[in-house]
């Protein structure tokens, strides 16, 4: 996100009826309370766990659990939690930290996927645990970093949890609920499509405790945090960024049945070996904050033949540093001269990738350059004959209202990848009084890798348009939902077949035609 502003996105409509304490206690009668800090395995986990499974037939054939959605969140203090790891390998444990005003609560682990349209499956459920209100959070004044610093409630083991994206649902006896997101990541993704989740970006926008990388407790940009910690809950329902910008791609990809693997940007930073032999790598709707190491690893994967899909906008925009065991995201942004690494370690100074002291615009990887916020404009098809749009029935000039927003990218002459690039959608817009365009673009590399960028942050939300999921979706309709869905299906299927240059027509370099200069 650019400058001193912050996204103002439509929130999902989340009505629901509270689960009464009587009903809650009746539902868990007979399950003994677990002492705080104890190790938990699946007290009520469904039988037939499939350790280490990904999206093979055994997982796709399982029944879903529509009850995974929250019914009532209540006040922030009613129930909230976090984990001591953003991701784990199958079978690894993680610490769970919960604060609640209720006397008892329970945890359910739902794996997100297609599941016949239910979108999630119950993989594990805890016994009842004693609730407590945890101590107040701590503020590190030098960087205005909030840390909860709570005592661990439980150690949860993940034996039998297949790889995938999970929502841990906290159910307090008051009937109030919150999510805690967790990725059960893949140790290897060879031969598969790798979905890359973005916890660093989730955390950058997280206002729990009063501070994010965008504002402080007084609401001002000047008092924002310069570093944010994973040792605190997420605000809102606990998983808003995942639900809005990532969930729909997981659901669609699993419905297609292509071989999938899961990881996070933090994990690629820590151990890029997961990218070896990956057929395609997909970043989701809002993946703004990257380390230089993550970017380097993704570039090397592309140059080795891995297809890349950027299903959002503003991707790879902020250069960050991970500290304290990768549990703190550092980004000084416009205050980068106060970064302790400035100026001696220019490539690691935490500002925008395109900014000094060592500018490296993201477009050399993504093909497109982030340009602005906020915007709300129609998406306009430029090359209706492109293989991405096969089966959509679109014609040149067809448009889809509200699909471009709330941030956008465009192909920028003078800041292009070192390869021919084709603009397949070219959408006129006005942002802060300035006329411009949002572009969807496709290019290929000598390695055979294909690279697609949607150019709009609403692409993933568009997958839910007209379905009743995720609330209003900015007014996008079912026609838009069908178009985005079919196009994304075409993309994921093609990229799952291997280097796209070997299976799909080459891009037609049309930058000069569209913009009048190369």
matplotlib code that plots the C-alpha trace (Angstrom):
import matplotlib.pyplot as plt

x = [0.0, 1.3, 1.9, 0.2, -3.2, -4.7, -7.2, -10.8, -12.3, -15.8, -16.0, -17.9, -21.4, -21.1, -24.5, -25.1, -26.8, -24.8, -24.3, -25.8, -23.6, -26.2, -26.0, -22.2, -21.8, -24.3, -22.4, -19.1, -20.5, -18.4, -15.2, -12.8, -11.3, -7.6, -5.1, -3.5, -0.3, -0.8, -0.2, -3.3, -4.0, -7.3, -9.7, -12.6, -10.8, -12.6, -11.3, -9.1, -6.5, -4.2, -0.8, 1.1, -1.6, -2.1, -4.9, -5.0, -8.2, -8.5, -8.6, -10.8, -13.4, -13.9, -17.1, -17.0, -18.4, -20.4, -20.4, -16.9, -18.1, -18.3, -21.7, -20.9, -17.5, -18.6, -16.2, -12.4, -11.8, -14.5, -12.2, -9.0, -5.8, -2.6, 0.0, 3.7, 4.3, 2.7, 3.2, 4.1, 5.0, 2.5, 3.0, 4.8, 3.4, 2.6, 1.9, -1.6, -2.2, -5.8, -7.4, -11.1, -13.6, -15.5, -14.9, -14.2, -13.6, -12.8, -10.7, -11.6, -9.2, -10.8, -8.9, -10.0, -10.7, -13.5, -15.2, -18.3, -18.8, -18.7, -15.2, -13.8, -13.4, -13.1, -9.8, -9.4, -11.2, -9.9, -11.4, -12.8, -10.1, -10.2, -10.5, -8.7, -8.1, -4.4, -2.2, -2.1, 0.1, 3.6, 4.7, 8.4, 8.6, 11.6, 9.7, 6.2, 5.9, 3.0, 3.6, 0.9, 3.5, 0.8, 1.3, 0.9, -2.5, -1.7, 0.7, -1.2, 0.1, -0.8, -0.4, -2.9, -3.4, -3.0, -1.0, -3.2, -4.6, -6.3, -8.6, -8.5, -11.8, -12.0, -15.4, -16.0, -18.8, -20.4, -21.0, -18.4, -15.9, -12.6, -10.3, -6.6, -5.0, -2.4, -0.7, 0.4, 3.1, 4.6, 8.2, 8.5, 6.4, 8.1, 5.8, 3.0, 1.4, 2.5, 0.1, 2.0, 0.2, 1.2, 1.3, 3.9, 1.2, -1.5, 0.7, 1.6, -2.1, -2.9, -4.1, -4.4, -3.1, -3.4, -0.4, 0.2, 2.7, 0.2, -1.0, -0.6, -3.0, -3.9, -4.8, -1.8, 0.7, 3.5, 2.9, 2.8, 4.8, 8.2, 8.2, 5.2, 5.2, 3.6, 3.3, -0.2, -3.7, -5.0, -7.7, -11.2, -12.4, -8.8, -8.4, -9.8, -6.9, -6.8, -10.6, -10.8, -7.7, -6.7, -9.5, -11.3, -8.1, -7.6, -11.2, -11.0, -7.6, -8.7, -11.9, -9.9, -8.0, -4.5, -1.6, -1.2, 1.3, 1.3, 3.7, 4.2, 6.4, 8.1, 9.0, 10.4, 12.6, 13.7, 14.2, 13.7, 14.2, 10.5, 10.6, 12.7, 10.9, 7.7, 5.6, 3.9, 3.9, 0.9, 0.8, -2.6, -4.7, -2.6, 1.1, 2.8, 5.6, 8.6, 12.1, 14.9, 15.7, 12.2, 12.2, 15.6, 14.3, 11.1, 13.2, 15.5, 12.5, 11.1, 14.4, 14.5, 11.1, 8.5, 5.4, 4.4, 0.9, 0.3, -3.4, -3.6, -1.9, 0.8, 2.7, 6.4, 6.1, 7.6, 11.1, 11.1, 13.4, 12.5, 14.0, 13.7, 13.4, 11.3, 8.6, 9.0, 8.4, 10.5, 9.6, 10.6, 9.1, 9.4, 11.5, 14.1, 16.9, 16.3, 16.6, 19.7, 21.0, 20.9, 23.0, 25.7, 23.5, 21.5, 19.8, 18.4, 17.1, 13.4, 11.6, 9.8, 11.7, 11.7, 13.2, 16.8, 19.2, 19.1, 16.1, 14.8, 11.2, 9.0, 8.1, 11.2, 9.6, 5.8, 5.8, 3.6, 4.3, 2.1, 0.6, -2.1, -4.9, -7.8, -9.6, -12.9, -13.2, -14.4, -12.0, -11.7, -10.7, -8.1, -7.1, -10.2, -8.5, -5.9, -5.8, -6.5, -10.0, -10.9, -14.5, -15.5, -17.2, -15.7, -15.1, -12.6, -13.9, -16.1, -16.0, -16.7, -17.8, -15.8, -13.3, -10.4, -9.6, -8.9, -5.2, -4.0, -0.9, 0.0, 2.5, 4.9, 7.1, 10.6, 10.1, 9.5, 10.8, 13.5, 11.1, 8.3, 5.1, 1.5, -1.2, -4.4, -6.7, -6.3, -8.7, -9.1, -9.4, -9.0, -7.1, -6.8, -7.7, -5.1, -6.1, -4.3, -4.9, -4.8, -3.3, -3.4, -0.3, 1.5, 5.1, 7.4, 11.0, 13.7, 13.3, 9.8, 8.2, 5.0, 4.2, 0.7, -0.3, -3.9, -3.2, -6.0, -6.3, -9.9, -9.2, -9.6, -12.6, -14.0, -14.0, -16.7, -18.8, -22.4, -22.0, -23.1, -19.6, -17.6, -20.5, -20.9, -17.6, -17.7, -20.8, -19.3, -22.0, -22.3, -21.3, -18.0, -17.6, -18.1, -15.5, -12.9, -13.5, -13.2, -10.1, -8.4, -9.3, -7.6, -4.5, -4.1, -4.7, -2.3, 0.4, 0.0, 1.0, 4.6, 6.5, 3.7, 5.9, 5.9, 2.1, 0.5, 0.9, 3.8, 2.9, 2.5, 4.5, 2.0, 3.3, 4.2, 0.8, -1.0, 1.1, 2.8, 6.3, 8.4]
y = [0.0, 3.4, 6.5, 7.2, 5.7, 2.3, 0.0, 0.6, -2.7, -3.9, -6.4, -9.7, -9.7, -11.9, -12.3, -15.3, -16.5, -16.8, -20.3, -20.2, -21.4, -24.1, -25.4, -25.2, -27.1, -29.6, -30.2, -30.9, -32.7, -35.7, -34.2, -33.4, -30.0, -29.8, -28.0, -24.8, -25.5, -29.2, -31.0, -31.8, -34.3, -34.8, -35.6, -35.7, -35.7, -37.6, -41.0, -42.0, -39.2, -39.1, -37.9, -35.9, -36.1, -33.2, -33.0, -36.5, -38.5, -39.5, -35.9, -34.6, -37.4, -36.4, -34.7, -31.1, -29.3, -26.2, -25.3, -23.9, -20.3, -18.0, -17.3, -14.4, -12.8, -10.7, -8.1, -8.5, -9.5, -12.3, -14.8, -14.3, -16.2, -16.7, -19.4, -19.4, -20.5, -19.3, -22.7, -26.2, -29.4, -32.2, -33.8, -30.9, -29.2, -25.5, -23.4, -22.0, -18.8, -17.9, -15.2, -15.3, -13.9, -17.3, -20.0, -22.6, -22.8, -25.3, -25.3, -26.8, -27.1, -26.8, -27.5, -25.2, -26.8, -27.6, -30.5, -30.6, -26.8, -26.9, -25.2, -26.7, -30.0, -30.6, -32.3, -32.0, -30.8, -30.3, -31.2, -28.3, -26.1, -23.7, -20.1, -17.1, -13.5, -13.1, -10.2, -6.9, -6.6, -5.0, -2.1, -1.8, 1.9, 2.1, 0.5, 0.7, -3.1, -4.8, -8.2, -10.1, -11.9, -14.4, -17.6, -20.7, -22.2, -25.5, -27.4, -28.8, -31.8, -32.1, -35.8, -36.8, -33.2, -33.1, -30.3, -27.2, -24.0, -24.2, -22.1, -22.8, -21.8, -20.7, -21.4, -19.8, -21.0, -17.6, -18.4, -16.1, -17.2, -16.2, -17.7, -18.3, -19.1, -21.7, -23.3, -26.9, -26.5, -28.9, -30.2, -30.5, -29.3, -31.0, -31.6, -29.6, -26.2, -24.3, -21.9, -19.2, -17.6, -14.2, -14.0, -11.1, -9.0, -10.2, -9.0, -5.6, -4.6, -6.1, -3.4, -5.7, -3.8, -0.5, -0.6, -1.8, -0.8, 1.8, 3.6, 3.9, 4.0, 7.6, 6.7, 8.5, 7.3, 9.1, 6.9, 3.6, 0.6, 0.2, -3.5, -5.8, -9.1, -12.4, -12.8, -11.4, -12.2, -10.8, -8.2, -8.4, -12.0, -13.3, -14.3, -11.5, -11.2, -14.9, -15.1, -12.2, -12.5, -16.2, -18.7, -18.6, -19.7, -22.6, -23.7, -23.4, -25.1, -28.0, -28.3, -28.6, -31.6, -30.4, -31.6, -28.9, -27.9, -25.2, -22.8, -19.1, -16.3, -16.5, -20.2, -19.5, -16.8, -19.3, -22.4, -21.9, -25.6, -26.0, -24.3, -27.0, -28.8, -26.8, -26.7, -23.4, -21.0, -18.9, -15.8, -14.8, -11.6, -9.4, -10.4, -7.0, -7.6, -9.7, -10.2, -9.8, -13.5, -14.5, -12.4, -13.8, -17.4, -16.8, -15.2, -18.3, -20.6, -18.7, -18.9, -22.6, -23.1, -22.6, -20.8, -17.8, -16.5, -13.2, -13.1, -9.7, -6.3, -4.5, -7.7, -7.7, -4.0, -3.6, -4.9, -6.3, -7.9, -10.8, -10.8, -12.7, -16.1, -14.8, -13.7, -10.0, -8.1, -5.0, -2.3, 1.4, 2.4, 6.2, 6.3, 4.0, 6.3, 5.4, 1.7, 0.4, -1.1, 2.2, 3.0, 0.3, -2.6, -0.9, -4.0, -4.9, -1.5, -1.8, 0.4, -0.1, -2.3, 0.5, 3.1, 4.1, 3.1, 0.2, 0.4, -2.8, -2.4, -5.4, -5.4, -7.3, -10.3, -9.6, -7.9, -5.1, -2.1, -1.0, 2.4, 3.5, 3.4, 3.8, 2.9, 1.3, 0.7, -1.9, -4.5, -4.3, -7.2, -6.3, -9.6, -11.7, -14.5, -15.1, -18.7, -17.4, -16.3, -19.5, -20.5, -17.2, -15.9, -12.4, -10.0, -7.2, -4.3, -6.3, -5.0, -6.2, -3.6, -3.0, -5.8, -3.3, -2.1, -1.3, -1.1, -1.8, -2.5, -1.7, -2.5, 0.5, 1.2, 1.7, -0.7, -4.0, -7.6, -8.8, -10.6, -10.0, -9.2, -9.2, -7.0, -9.1, -6.7, -2.9, -1.1, 2.7, 4.3, 7.5, 7.3, 10.4, 12.6, 11.0, 9.0, 5.7, 2.0, -1.3, -4.2, -7.9, -9.2, -12.4, -13.1, -16.1, -16.8, -18.7, -21.4, -21.9, -20.4, -18.4, -15.4, -14.0, -10.9, -10.0, -6.3, -5.9, -6.7, -7.8, -10.8, -13.3, -11.5, -11.8, -15.5, -15.1, -12.5, -13.5, -16.5, -14.9, -15.5, -12.6, -10.2, -7.5, -8.1, -4.4, -4.9, -7.4, -9.6, -13.3, -12.6, -11.2, -14.2, -16.6, -14.8, -14.6, -18.3, -19.6, -17.5, -18.7, -22.3, -21.9, -20.4, -23.0, -25.9, -24.7, -23.8, -27.3, -29.0, -27.7, -24.7, -22.8, -21.8, -25.4, -25.9, -22.5, -19.9, -17.4, -13.9, -11.3, -8.2, -5.4, -2.7, -0.3, -0.9, -0.2, 2.6, 4.0, 3.3, 0.4]
z = [0.0, -0.9, 1.3, 4.5, 3.7, 4.6, 2.8, 3.6, 2.4, 2.6, 5.5, 5.1, 6.4, 9.5, 11.2, 13.4, 16.5, 19.7, 21.1, 24.6, 27.5, 28.3, 24.7, 24.7, 27.9, 26.8, 23.6, 25.4, 28.4, 29.3, 28.0, 30.8, 31.2, 30.2, 32.4, 31.0, 29.2, 28.7, 25.5, 23.4, 20.7, 19.0, 21.8, 19.4, 16.0, 13.2, 12.7, 9.7, 9.8, 6.8, 8.0, 5.4, 2.8, 0.6, -1.9, -3.1, -3.7, 0.0, 1.1, -1.7, -1.1, 2.5, 3.6, 4.7, 7.8, 6.9, 10.6, 10.3, 10.0, 13.0, 14.5, 16.9, 17.6, 20.5, 22.0, 21.3, 24.9, 24.9, 23.2, 21.2, 20.6, 18.6, 17.9, 18.4, 14.8, 11.6, 10.0, 11.0, 9.2, 9.5, 12.9, 14.5, 17.6, 18.2, 21.2, 21.5, 23.6, 24.4, 26.5, 27.2, 29.7, 29.6, 32.2, 29.6, 25.8, 23.1, 19.9, 16.6, 13.6, 10.2, 7.0, 4.2, 0.8, -1.6, 0.3, -2.0, -1.5, 2.3, 2.1, 5.2, 7.1, 10.8, 11.4, 15.1, 18.2, 21.7, 25.0, 27.0, 28.5, 31.5, 30.3, 31.8, 31.0, 30.1, 31.2, 29.3, 26.2, 26.2, 24.0, 22.9, 22.7, 20.3, 17.5, 18.9, 18.7, 20.6, 22.1, 24.0, 26.1, 27.4, 29.1, 26.9, 27.1, 25.4, 23.2, 20.2, 18.2, 14.5, 13.9, 11.2, 10.0, 6.2, 4.6, 4.0, 5.2, 8.6, 10.7, 14.4, 15.8, 19.4, 20.9, 24.3, 26.5, 26.2, 22.5, 21.2, 18.6, 16.9, 14.4, 14.6, 11.1, 10.7, 7.7, 7.8, 5.2, 2.7, 3.3, -0.5, -3.4, -6.2, -9.2, -7.5, -7.6, -4.5, -2.8, -0.9, 2.0, 3.3, 7.1, 6.9, 5.1, 7.5, 10.4, 8.7, 8.8, 12.2, 14.6, 17.6, 20.6, 18.8, 16.4, 12.8, 10.2, 9.1, 12.2, 15.9, 18.8, 17.9, 14.4, 12.8, 10.3, 12.2, 15.3, 13.4, 14.4, 12.7, 13.6, 14.3, 16.2, 15.5, 19.3, 19.4, 18.0, 14.7, 14.9, 13.6, 13.4, 13.7, 10.0, 7.9, 5.4, 4.8, 4.4, 2.0, -0.1, 0.0, 0.9, -2.4, -4.3, -2.0, -2.4, -6.2, -6.6, -4.5, -6.5, -9.7, -8.2, -9.3, -7.1, -4.4, -1.8, 0.8, 2.3, 3.4, 2.3, 5.7, 5.1, 1.6, 3.3, 5.9, 3.6, -0.2, -0.8, -0.9, -4.3, -5.9, -8.7, -8.2, -11.3, -10.4, -7.5, -6.7, -4.6, -3.5, -3.3, -1.1, -0.7, -0.2, 2.3, 1.1, 2.3, -0.3, 0.3, -0.6, -3.8, -4.8, -4.3, -6.3, -9.1, -9.2, -9.3, -12.3, -14.0, -13.4, -15.1, -12.4, -13.5, -11.3, -10.8, -8.9, -8.1, -6.6, -6.8, -4.8, -4.6, -3.5, -2.9, 0.6, 1.5, 5.0, 7.5, 9.8, 13.3, 16.6, 15.1, 12.2, 14.6, 14.0, 10.7, 10.4, 7.9, 8.4, 5.1, 4.8, 7.9, 6.4, 7.3, 10.9, 10.1, 11.9, 8.6, 6.8, 4.8, 5.2, 4.1, 1.4, 0.0, 3.4, 4.4, 4.9, 2.5, -0.8, -3.2, -5.8, -3.5, -2.6, -1.3, -3.7, -5.9, -7.5, -8.8, -8.4, -12.0, -13.0, -11.4, -11.5, -14.9, -13.5, -11.3, -8.4, -9.0, -6.7, -4.1, -3.8, -7.0, -8.0, -11.8, -14.4, -15.6, -19.4, -21.6, -24.2, -25.9, -25.8, -27.8, -25.2, -23.9, -20.3, -21.4, -23.2, -22.5, -20.9, -24.0, -23.7, -26.6, -26.7, -24.7, -22.5, -18.9, -15.4, -12.9, -9.7, -10.5, -10.5, -6.9, -4.2, -5.4, -8.9, -11.0, -14.5, -17.2, -17.1, -20.2, -18.9, -16.0, -17.7, -17.2, -19.4, -21.7, -24.2, -22.2, -23.4, -21.9, -21.9, -20.0, -20.1, -17.7, -17.7, -14.2, -12.2, -9.0, -6.8, -9.8, -12.1, -15.2, -15.7, -16.4, -14.6, -16.6, -16.5, -18.1, -19.2, -20.1, -20.5, -19.8, -21.7, -18.9, -20.2, -17.1, -17.6, -15.4, -15.0, -12.9, -12.5, -11.8, -9.3, -5.7, -6.1, -8.3, -5.4, -4.1, -7.6, -7.3, -4.6, -6.5, -6.7, -4.3, -1.0, 0.4, 1.8, 2.0, -0.7, -2.6, -3.5, -5.6, -8.0, -9.6, -10.6, -14.1, -12.8, -10.5, -13.4, -15.6, -12.8, -11.9, -15.5, -16.1, -12.9, -13.7, -17.1, -15.5, -12.7, -15.0, -17.6, -15.1, -13.5, -16.7, -16.6, -18.0, -19.8, -22.8, -23.8, -23.7, -24.5, -27.2, -26.7, -25.5, -28.1, -27.0, -27.3, -24.9, -27.7, -29.3, -26.0, -24.6, -27.7, -26.4, -25.3]

ax = plt.figure().add_subplot(projection="3d")
ax.plot(x, y, z, "-o")
ax.set_aspect("equal")
plt.show()
